[in-house]
């Protein structure tokens, strides 16, 4: 995997986080109703994603992304996955069918980002050892 590919993964992850932030900021109530979640849960998720996106942008803008920072981002993504399933479990009796599907699907998407980021966190070291 190349540094450019890792940067593209980080940027894609940051863009999705930015989208969740925008939804949480601008449409927490209608999205919460659609998913069967309280608006404050949707909004809180958005604010968490803003912080994550900022870290992703910082890493992607580095000439060689910091392995420690990329691993921190990957661990944060794993935390998001766990929190997503916790939210789905806690609010299962209130969530809509589409809500359960959306929460599960986005958690699996974030898991893919976490795996790719963790796997490629040391790309700078591998590319220097030739």
BABA-529275 format. One record per atom (N, C-alpha, C): atom name; residue in three letters; x, y negated, z negated. Coordinates in nm, 4 decimals, always signed. Atoms other than C-alpha are relative to their C-alpha. Example, Ala and Ser with C-alpha at 12.3 -4.5 7.8 and 13.67 -1.06 7.14 Angstrom:
2
[N, ALA, [+0.0890, +0.1190, +0.0000]];
[CA, ALA, [+1.2300, +0.4500, -0.7800]];
[C, ALA, [+0.0900, -0.1200, +0.0000]];
[N, SER, [-0.0820, +0.1190, +0.0060]];
[CA, SER, [+1.3670, +0.1060, -0.7140]];
[C, SER, [-0.0770, -0.1090, -0.0730]];
# end
This chain:
130
[N, UNK, [+0.0856, +0.1172, +0.0000]];
[CA, UNK, [+0.0000, +0.0000, +0.0000]];
[C, UNK, [+0.0900, -0.1231, +0.0000]];
[N, UNK, [-0.0803, +0.1217, -0.0096]];
[CA, UNK, [+0.1308, -0.3461, +0.0819]];
[C, UNK, [-0.0496, -0.1066, -0.0977]];
[N, UNK, [+0.0375, +0.1135, +0.0844]];
[CA, UNK, [+0.1304, -0.6634, -0.1221]];
[C, UNK, [-0.1203, -0.0715, +0.0604]];
[N, UNK, [+0.1122, +0.0669, -0.0670]];
[CA, UNK, [-0.1025, -0.8171, +0.1379]];
[C, UNK, [-0.1303, +0.0753, -0.0252]];
[N, UNK, [+0.1209, -0.0781, +0.0238]];
[CA, UNK, [-0.3493, -0.5318, +0.0937]];
[C, UNK, [-0.0490, -0.0187, -0.1436]];
[N, UNK, [+0.0376, +0.0235, +0.1387]];
[CA, UNK, [-0.3432, -0.5729, -0.2862]];
[C, UNK, [-0.0633, -0.1377, -0.0148]];
[N, UNK, [+0.0571, +0.1351, +0.0070]];
[CA, UNK, [-0.4049, -0.9455, -0.2432]];
[C, UNK, [-0.1401, -0.0031, +0.0586]];
[N, UNK, [+0.1341, -0.0053, -0.0606]];
[CA, UNK, [-0.7006, -0.8722, -0.0141]];
[C, UNK, [-0.1004, +0.0670, -0.0930]];
[N, UNK, [+0.0879, -0.0669, +0.0966]];
[CA, UNK, [-0.8461, -0.6338, -0.2732]];
[C, UNK, [-0.0366, -0.0975, -0.1123]];
[N, UNK, [+0.0256, +0.0970, +0.1071]];
[CA, UNK, [-0.8076, -0.8995, -0.5442]];
[C, UNK, [-0.0933, -0.1112, +0.0463]];
[N, UNK, [+0.0863, +0.1064, -0.0528]];
[CA, UNK, [-0.9685, -1.1643, -0.3229]];
[C, UNK, [-0.1431, +0.0511, +0.0185]];
[N, UNK, [+0.1343, -0.0573, -0.0162]];
[CA, UNK, [-1.2604, -0.9349, -0.2356]];
[C, UNK, [-0.0675, +0.0155, -0.1356]];
[N, UNK, [+0.0546, -0.0155, +0.1350]];
[CA, UNK, [-1.3075, -0.8598, -0.6057]];
[C, UNK, [-0.0402, -0.1363, -0.0557]];
[N, UNK, [+0.0309, +0.1349, +0.0484]];
[CA, UNK, [-1.2939, -1.2323, -0.6883]];
[C, UNK, [-0.1254, -0.0561, +0.0674]];
[N, UNK, [+0.1183, +0.0487, -0.0722]];
[CA, UNK, [-1.5547, -1.3097, -0.4208]];
[C, UNK, [-0.1266, +0.0645, -0.0573]];
[N, UNK, [+0.1188, -0.0645, +0.0569]];
[CA, UNK, [-1.7946, -1.0501, -0.5612]];
[C, UNK, [-0.0285, -0.0546, -0.1395]];
[N, UNK, [+0.0190, +0.0603, +0.1326]];
[CA, UNK, [-1.7356, -1.1894, -0.9108]];
[C, UNK, [-0.0615, -0.1396, +0.0123]];
[N, UNK, [+0.0570, +0.1332, -0.0227]];
[CA, UNK, [-1.8088, -1.5377, -0.7777]];
[C, UNK, [-0.1481, +0.0077, +0.0336]];
[N, UNK, [+0.1414, -0.0193, -0.0312]];
[CA, UNK, [-2.1358, -1.4096, -0.6366]];
[C, UNK, [-0.0828, +0.0319, -0.1231]];
[N, UNK, [+0.0717, -0.0333, +0.1240]];
[CA, UNK, [-2.2371, -1.2600, -0.9700]];
[C, UNK, [-0.0082, -0.1235, -0.0897]];
[N, UNK, [+0.0040, +0.1243, +0.0777]];
[CA, UNK, [-2.1429, -1.5878, -1.1400]];
[C, UNK, [-0.1092, -0.0928, +0.0543]];
[N, UNK, [+0.1014, +0.0876, -0.0600]];
[CA, UNK, [-2.3593, -1.7839, -0.8943]];
[C, UNK, [-0.1409, +0.0487, -0.0322]];
[N, UNK, [+0.1313, -0.0564, +0.0334]];
[CA, UNK, [-2.6518, -1.5487, -0.9514]];
[C, UNK, [-0.0333, -0.0259, -0.1463]];
[N, UNK, [+0.0221, +0.0207, +0.1432]];
[CA, UNK, [-2.6102, -1.5705, -1.3283]];
[C, UNK, [-0.0258, -0.1443, -0.0352]];
[N, UNK, [+0.0160, +0.1427, +0.0260]];
[CA, UNK, [-2.5888, -1.9481, -1.3169]];
[C, UNK, [-0.1283, -0.0556, +0.0616]];
[N, UNK, [+0.1093, +0.0623, -0.0757]];
[CA, UNK, [-2.8550, -2.0256, -1.0580]];
[C, UNK, [-0.1315, +0.0783, +0.0003]];
[N, UNK, [+0.1219, -0.0798, -0.0162]];
[CA, UNK, [-3.1019, -1.7374, -1.0682]];
[C, UNK, [-0.0145, +0.1069, -0.1075]];
[N, UNK, [+0.0043, -0.1010, +0.1069]];
[CA, UNK, [-3.0751, -1.5574, -1.4025]];
[C, UNK, [-0.1429, +0.0469, -0.0284]];
[N, UNK, [+0.1375, -0.0373, +0.0349]];
[CA, UNK, [-3.4497, -1.5655, -1.4690]];
[C, UNK, [-0.0652, +0.0862, +0.1086]];
[N, UNK, [+0.0638, -0.0869, -0.0994]];
[CA, UNK, [-3.5789, -1.4336, -1.1333]];
[C, UNK, [+0.0747, +0.1320, +0.0219]];
[N, UNK, [-0.0759, -0.1244, -0.0172]];
[CA, UNK, [-3.2961, -1.1809, -1.0998]];
[C, UNK, [-0.0233, +0.0916, -0.1198]];
[N, UNK, [+0.0305, -0.0786, +0.1191]];
[CA, UNK, [-3.3522, -1.0685, -1.4580]];
[C, UNK, [-0.1363, +0.0666, +0.0113]];
[N, UNK, [+0.1344, -0.0569, -0.0171]];
[CA, UNK, [-3.7214, -1.0189, -1.3821]];
[C, UNK, [+0.0010, +0.1128, +0.1038]];
[N, UNK, [-0.0090, -0.1023, -0.1043]];
[CA, UNK, [-3.6392, -0.8234, -1.0648]];
[C, UNK, [+0.0640, +0.1282, -0.0530]];
[N, UNK, [-0.0728, -0.1156, +0.0513]];
[CA, UNK, [-3.4008, -0.5966, -1.2532]];
[C, UNK, [-0.0598, +0.0569, -0.1284]];
[N, UNK, [+0.0543, -0.0416, +0.1283]];
[CA, UNK, [-3.5979, -0.5773, -1.5755]];
[C, UNK, [+0.0968, -0.0246, -0.1143]];
[N, UNK, [-0.0977, +0.0366, +0.1023]];
[CA, UNK, [-3.3209, -0.7415, -1.7776]];
[C, UNK, [-0.0297, -0.1404, -0.0513]];
[N, UNK, [+0.0153, +0.1375, +0.0485]];
[CA, UNK, [-3.3332, -1.0468, -2.0028]];
[C, UNK, [+0.0913, -0.0949, +0.0792]];
[N, UNK, [-0.0776, +0.0986, -0.0762]];
[CA, UNK, [-3.2122, -1.3607, -1.8258]];
[C, UNK, [+0.1350, -0.0271, -0.0652]];
[N, UNK, [-0.1283, +0.0290, +0.0652]];
[CA, UNK, [-2.9439, -1.4141, -2.0888]];
[C, UNK, [+0.1036, +0.1091, +0.0255]];
[N, UNK, [-0.0938, -0.1073, -0.0346]];
[CA, UNK, [-2.7884, -1.0753, -2.0047]];
[C, UNK, [+0.0578, -0.0260, +0.1394]];
[N, UNK, [-0.0454, +0.0321, -0.1357]];
[CA, UNK, [-2.7708, -1.1734, -1.6369]];
[C, UNK, [+0.0949, -0.1196, -0.0040]];
[N, UNK, [-0.0837, +0.1198, +0.0096]];
[CA, UNK, [-2.6283, -1.5162, -1.7257]];
[C, UNK, [+0.1348, +0.0320, -0.0650]];
[N, UNK, [-0.1254, -0.0369, +0.0672]];
[CA, UNK, [-2.3698, -1.3675, -1.9626]];
[C, UNK, [+0.0917, +0.0764, +0.0951]];
[N, UNK, [-0.0789, -0.0719, -0.1006]];
[CA, UNK, [-2.2569, -1.1288, -1.6907]];
[C, UNK, [+0.0635, -0.0951, +0.0993]];
[N, UNK, [-0.0544, +0.0989, -0.0925]];
[CA, UNK, [-2.2132, -1.4255, -1.4611]];
[C, UNK, [+0.1192, -0.0740, -0.0576]];
[N, UNK, [-0.1116, +0.0725, +0.0638]];
[CA, UNK, [-1.9920, -1.6132, -1.7070]];
[C, UNK, [+0.1217, +0.0897, -0.0158]];
[N, UNK, [-0.1115, -0.0943, +0.0094]];
[CA, UNK, [-1.7797, -1.3030, -1.7652]];
[C, UNK, [+0.0684, +0.0129, +0.1359]];
[N, UNK, [-0.0559, -0.0131, -0.1348]];
[CA, UNK, [-1.7359, -1.2713, -1.3903]];
[C, UNK, [+0.0781, -0.1238, +0.0423]];
[N, UNK, [-0.0764, +0.1212, -0.0322]];
[CA, UNK, [-1.6214, -1.6331, -1.3620]];
[C, UNK, [+0.1413, +0.0117, -0.0559]];
[N, UNK, [-0.1325, -0.0148, +0.0613]];
[CA, UNK, [-1.3362, -1.5653, -1.6048]];
[C, UNK, [+0.0827, +0.1045, +0.0750]];
[N, UNK, [-0.0711, -0.1054, -0.0736]];
[CA, UNK, [-1.2450, -1.2443, -1.4217]];
[C, UNK, [+0.0448, -0.0496, +0.1368]];
[N, UNK, [-0.0340, +0.0505, -0.1334]];
[CA, UNK, [-1.2536, -1.4158, -1.0824]];
[C, UNK, [+0.1195, -0.0939, -0.0053]];
[N, UNK, [-0.1138, +0.0910, +0.0120]];
[CA, UNK, [-1.0136, -1.6834, -1.2028]];
[C, UNK, [+0.1305, +0.0780, -0.0138]];
[N, UNK, [-0.1206, -0.0828, +0.0132]];
[CA, UNK, [-0.7624, -1.4172, -1.3101]];
[C, UNK, [+0.0354, +0.0671, +0.1335]];
[N, UNK, [-0.0243, -0.0650, -0.1285]];
[CA, UNK, [-0.8032, -1.2410, -0.9758]];
[C, UNK, [+0.0610, -0.0967, +0.1009]];
[N, UNK, [-0.0545, +0.1012, -0.0905]];
[CA, UNK, [-0.7376, -1.5614, -0.7835]];
[C, UNK, [+0.1445, -0.0328, -0.0375]];
[N, UNK, [-0.1368, +0.0267, +0.0446]];
[CA, UNK, [-0.4295, -1.6336, -0.9952]];
[C, UNK, [+0.0932, +0.1114, +0.0480]];
[N, UNK, [-0.0836, -0.1128, -0.0431]];
[CA, UNK, [-0.2928, -1.2845, -0.9231]];
[C, UNK, [+0.0175, +0.0010, +0.1516]];
[N, UNK, [-0.0068, -0.0042, -0.1458]];
[CA, UNK, [-0.3759, -1.3037, -0.5524]];
[C, UNK, [+0.0864, -0.1121, +0.0565]];
[N, UNK, [-0.0795, +0.1134, -0.0491]];
[CA, UNK, [-0.1999, -1.6403, -0.5181]];
[C, UNK, [+0.1486, +0.0139, -0.0302]];
[N, UNK, [-0.1415, -0.0217, +0.0293]];
[CA, UNK, [+0.1263, -1.5115, -0.6633]];
[C, UNK, [+0.0680, +0.0619, +0.1213]];
[N, UNK, [-0.0742, -0.0578, -0.1123]];
[CA, UNK, [+0.3931, -1.4287, -0.4081]];
[C, UNK, [+0.0011, +0.1520, -0.0103]];
[N, UNK, [+0.0102, -0.1427, +0.0304]];
[CA, UNK, [+0.4109, -1.0852, -0.5672]];
[C, UNK, [-0.0871, +0.0097, -0.1247]];
[N, UNK, [+0.0906, -0.0057, +0.1152]];
[CA, UNK, [+0.1121, -1.0180, -0.7922]];
[C, UNK, [+0.0636, +0.0714, -0.1195]];
[N, UNK, [-0.0517, -0.0566, +0.1240]];
[CA, UNK, [+0.2124, -0.9502, -1.1512]];
[C, UNK, [-0.0675, +0.1338, -0.0278]];
[N, UNK, [+0.0554, -0.1336, +0.0280]];
[CA, UNK, [+0.1715, -0.5791, -1.2230]];
[C, UNK, [-0.0802, -0.0020, -0.1293]];
[N, UNK, [+0.0713, +0.0056, +0.1282]];
[CA, UNK, [+0.0700, -0.6569, -1.5812]];
[C, UNK, [-0.1358, -0.0682, +0.0160]];
[N, UNK, [+0.1260, +0.0711, -0.0203]];
[CA, UNK, [-0.1966, -0.9050, -1.4691]];
[C, UNK, [-0.0976, +0.0852, +0.0806]];
[N, UNK, [+0.0877, -0.0856, -0.0815]];
[CA, UNK, [-0.3330, -0.6679, -1.2036]];
[C, UNK, [-0.0547, +0.1158, -0.0836]];
[N, UNK, [+0.0482, -0.1076, +0.0876]];
[CA, UNK, [-0.3518, -0.3882, -1.4617]];
[C, UNK, [-0.1017, -0.0530, -0.1008]];
[N, UNK, [+0.0982, +0.0619, +0.0888]];
[CA, UNK, [-0.5313, -0.6247, -1.7005]];
[C, UNK, [-0.1336, -0.0182, +0.0718]];
[N, UNK, [+0.1218, +0.0159, -0.0811]];
[CA, UNK, [-0.7817, -0.7022, -1.4241]];
[C, UNK, [-0.0686, +0.1353, +0.0180]];
[N, UNK, [+0.0574, -0.1339, -0.0182]];
[CA, UNK, [-0.8286, -0.3299, -1.3570]];
[C, UNK, [-0.0645, +0.0496, -0.1297]];
[N, UNK, [+0.0582, -0.0401, +0.1285]];
[CA, UNK, [-0.8850, -0.2629, -1.7283]];
[C, UNK, [-0.1272, -0.0794, -0.0296]];
[N, UNK, [+0.1217, +0.0801, +0.0156]];
[CA, UNK, [-1.1342, -0.5503, -1.7387]];
[C, UNK, [-0.1135, +0.0550, +0.0845]];
[N, UNK, [+0.1018, -0.0602, -0.0862]];
[CA, UNK, [-1.3158, -0.3922, -1.4475]];
[C, UNK, [-0.0540, +0.1292, -0.0609]];
[N, UNK, [+0.0469, -0.1217, +0.0665]];
[CA, UNK, [-1.3293, -0.0619, -1.6359]];
[C, UNK, [-0.0911, -0.0353, -0.1177]];
[N, UNK, [+0.0874, +0.0476, +0.1073]];
[CA, UNK, [-1.4751, -0.2516, -1.9309]];
[C, UNK, [-0.1360, -0.0414, +0.0539]];
[N, UNK, [+0.1257, +0.0406, -0.0644]];
[CA, UNK, [-1.7364, -0.3976, -1.6966]];
[C, UNK, [-0.0837, +0.1226, +0.0342]];
[N, UNK, [+0.0717, -0.1233, -0.0349]];
[CA, UNK, [-1.8271, -0.0483, -1.5753]];
[C, UNK, [-0.0652, +0.0595, -0.1250]];
[N, UNK, [+0.0540, -0.0543, +0.1242]];
[CA, UNK, [-1.8695, +0.0749, -1.9321]];
[C, UNK, [-0.1148, -0.0862, -0.0515]];
[N, UNK, [+0.1051, +0.0911, +0.0462]];
[CA, UNK, [-2.0726, -0.2339, -2.0248]];
[C, UNK, [-0.1248, +0.0114, +0.0870]];
[N, UNK, [+0.1151, -0.0147, -0.0901]];
[CA, UNK, [-2.2943, -0.1877, -1.7188]];
[C, UNK, [-0.0843, +0.1205, -0.0384]];
[N, UNK, [+0.0750, -0.1190, +0.0386]];
[CA, UNK, [-2.3868, +0.1637, -1.8223]];
[C, UNK, [-0.0582, -0.0145, -0.1404]];
[N, UNK, [+0.0565, +0.0264, +0.1330]];
[CA, UNK, [-2.4353, +0.0482, -2.1817]];
[C, UNK, [-0.1263, -0.0854, +0.0118]];
[N, UNK, [+0.1177, +0.0855, -0.0219]];
[CA, UNK, [-2.6744, -0.2242, -2.0631]];
[C, UNK, [-0.1137, +0.0841, +0.0572]];
[N, UNK, [+0.1042, -0.0843, -0.0604]];
[CA, UNK, [-2.8608, +0.0273, -1.8468]];
[C, UNK, [-0.0597, +0.0951, -0.1036]];
[N, UNK, [+0.0509, -0.0902, +0.1046]];
[CA, UNK, [-2.8896, +0.2629, -2.1446]];
[C, UNK, [-0.0854, -0.0760, -0.1013]];
[N, UNK, [+0.0702, +0.0785, +0.1018]];
[CA, UNK, [-2.9958, -0.0069, -2.3892]];
[C, UNK, [-0.1343, -0.0531, +0.0500]];
[N, UNK, [+0.1216, +0.0595, -0.0554]];
[CA, UNK, [-3.2558, -0.1634, -2.1585]];
[C, UNK, [-0.0756, +0.0949, +0.0931]];
[N, UNK, [+0.0590, -0.0964, -0.0934]];
[CA, UNK, [-3.3588, +0.1555, -1.9747]];
[C, UNK, [-0.1523, -0.0014, -0.0011]];
[N, UNK, [+0.1466, -0.0025, +0.0085]];
[CA, UNK, [-3.7161, +0.1389, -2.1015]];
[C, UNK, [-0.0645, -0.1226, +0.0628]];
[N, UNK, [+0.0532, +0.1233, -0.0597]];
[CA, UNK, [-3.7580, -0.2136, -1.9597]];
[C, UNK, [+0.0420, -0.0191, +0.1456]];
[N, UNK, [-0.0541, +0.0246, -0.1342]];
[CA, UNK, [-3.5547, -0.1911, -1.6415]];
[C, UNK, [-0.0910, +0.0567, +0.1083]];
[N, UNK, [+0.0735, -0.0474, -0.1170]];
[CA, UNK, [-3.7179, -0.1560, -1.3031]];
[C, UNK, [+0.0850, +0.1053, +0.0711]];
[N, UNK, [-0.0746, -0.0982, -0.0794]];
[CA, UNK, [-3.6196, +0.1193, -1.0630]];
[C, UNK, [+0.1120, -0.0661, +0.0774]];
[N, UNK, [-0.1040, +0.0709, -0.0749]];
[CA, UNK, [-3.4352, -0.1313, -0.8491]];
[C, UNK, [+0.1093, -0.0505, -0.0939]];
[N, UNK, [-0.0990, +0.0454, +0.0970]];
[CA, UNK, [-3.2640, -0.2640, -1.1620]];
[C, UNK, [+0.1003, +0.1081, -0.0342]];
[N, UNK, [-0.0889, -0.1123, +0.0312]];
[CA, UNK, [-3.1255, +0.0767, -1.2497]];
[C, UNK, [+0.0915, +0.0298, +0.1179]];
[N, UNK, [-0.0804, -0.0261, -0.1198]];
[CA, UNK, [-3.0097, +0.1302, -0.8926]];
[C, UNK, [+0.1065, -0.1082, +0.0191]];
[N, UNK, [-0.0949, +0.1103, -0.0188]];
[CA, UNK, [-2.8462, -0.2137, -0.8708]];
[C, UNK, [+0.1113, +0.0059, -0.1041]];
[N, UNK, [-0.1024, -0.0045, +0.1055]];
[CA, UNK, [-2.6681, -0.1830, -1.2062]];
[C, UNK, [+0.0947, +0.1173, +0.0236]];
[N, UNK, [-0.0859, -0.1165, -0.0253]];
[CA, UNK, [-2.5410, +0.1661, -1.1237]];
[C, UNK, [+0.0883, -0.0214, +0.1227]];
[N, UNK, [-0.0766, +0.0203, -0.1229]];
[CA, UNK, [-2.4333, +0.0701, -0.7712]];
[C, UNK, [+0.1122, -0.1016, -0.0190]];
[N, UNK, [-0.1060, +0.0993, +0.0187]];
[CA, UNK, [-2.2454, -0.2407, -0.8773]];
[C, UNK, [+0.1067, +0.0534, -0.0944]];
[N, UNK, [-0.0997, -0.0595, +0.0905]];
[CA, UNK, [-2.0781, -0.0464, -1.1595]];
[C, UNK, [+0.0933, +0.0929, +0.0782]];
[N, UNK, [-0.0833, -0.0893, -0.0811]];
[CA, UNK, [-1.9563, +0.2129, -0.9108]];
[C, UNK, [+0.0904, -0.0796, +0.0942]];
[N, UNK, [-0.0831, +0.0868, -0.0839]];
[CA, UNK, [-1.8336, -0.0633, -0.6774]];
[C, UNK, [+0.1154, -0.0603, -0.0790]];
[N, UNK, [-0.1043, +0.0570, +0.0855]];
[CA, UNK, [-1.6416, -0.2242, -0.9632]];
[C, UNK, [+0.1010, +0.1086, -0.0380]];
[N, UNK, [-0.0908, -0.1107, +0.0288]];
[CA, UNK, [-1.4967, +0.1175, -1.0491]];
[C, UNK, [+0.0978, +0.0211, +0.1159]];
[N, UNK, [-0.0883, -0.0119, -0.1166]];
[CA, UNK, [-1.3597, +0.1396, -0.6945]];
[C, UNK, [+0.1057, -0.1106, -0.0025]];
[N, UNK, [-0.0981, +0.1082, +0.0114]];
[CA, UNK, [-1.1965, -0.2032, -0.7363]];
[C, UNK, [+0.1031, +0.0323, -0.1079]];
[N, UNK, [-0.0918, -0.0314, +0.1107]];
[CA, UNK, [-1.0470, -0.0910, -1.0696]];
[C, UNK, [+0.1025, +0.1053, +0.0417]];
[N, UNK, [-0.0905, -0.1078, -0.0437]];
[CA, UNK, [-0.8999, +0.2239, -0.9173]];
[C, UNK, [+0.1019, -0.0537, +0.0998]];
[N, UNK, [-0.0916, +0.0546, -0.1011]];
[CA, UNK, [-0.7535, +0.0409, -0.6174]];
[C, UNK, [+0.1003, -0.0960, -0.0619]];
[N, UNK, [-0.0900, +0.0970, +0.0624]];
[CA, UNK, [-0.6093, -0.2375, -0.8313]];
[C, UNK, [+0.1029, +0.0703, -0.0882]];
[N, UNK, [-0.0932, -0.0710, +0.0879]];
[CA, UNK, [-0.4569, -0.0007, -1.0870]];
[C, UNK, [+0.1051, +0.0744, +0.0830]];
[N, UNK, [-0.0891, -0.0797, -0.0849]];
[CA, UNK, [-0.3121, +0.2222, -0.8156]];
[C, UNK, [+0.1040, -0.0878, +0.0675]];
[N, UNK, [-0.0897, +0.0875, -0.0748]];
[CA, UNK, [-0.1556, -0.0739, -0.6362]];
[C, UNK, [+0.0677, -0.1064, -0.0855]];
[N, UNK, [-0.0565, +0.1037, +0.0868]];
[CA, UNK, [-0.0501, -0.2793, -0.9395]];
[C, UNK, [+0.1515, -0.0060, +0.0103]];
[N, UNK, [-0.1464, -0.0033, -0.0078]];
[CA, UNK, [+0.3119, -0.1693, -0.9024]];
[C, UNK, [+0.0518, -0.0035, +0.1431]];
[N, UNK, [-0.0400, +0.0033, -0.1406]];
[CA, UNK, [+0.3235, -0.2247, -0.5268]];
[C, UNK, [+0.1281, -0.0801, +0.0191]];
[N, UNK, [-0.1202, +0.0810, -0.0159]];
[CA, UNK, [+0.5922, -0.4896, -0.5713]];
[C, UNK, [+0.1247, +0.0820, -0.0319]];
[N, UNK, [-0.1149, -0.0826, +0.0349]];
[CA, UNK, [+0.8250, -0.2432, -0.7419]];
[C, UNK, [+0.0243, +0.1058, +0.1063]];
[N, UNK, [-0.0163, -0.1040, -0.1037]];
[CA, UNK, [+0.7592, +0.0263, -0.4812]];
[C, UNK, [+0.0560, -0.0590, +0.1277]];
[N, UNK, [-0.0481, +0.0594, -0.1249]];
[CA, UNK, [+0.8222, -0.2141, -0.1948]];
[C, UNK, [+0.1450, -0.0456, -0.0122]];
[N, UNK, [-0.1406, +0.0386, +0.0179]];
[CA, UNK, [+1.1560, -0.3203, -0.3487]];
[C, UNK, [+0.0917, +0.1213, +0.0023]];
[N, UNK, [-0.0814, -0.1220, -0.0001]];
[CA, UNK, [+1.2755, +0.0396, -0.3785]];
[C, UNK, [-0.0113, +0.0636, +0.1368]];
[N, UNK, [+0.0046, -0.0512, -0.1364]];
[CA, UNK, [+1.3546, +0.1260, -0.0201]];
[C, UNK, [+0.1263, +0.0767, +0.0301]];
# end
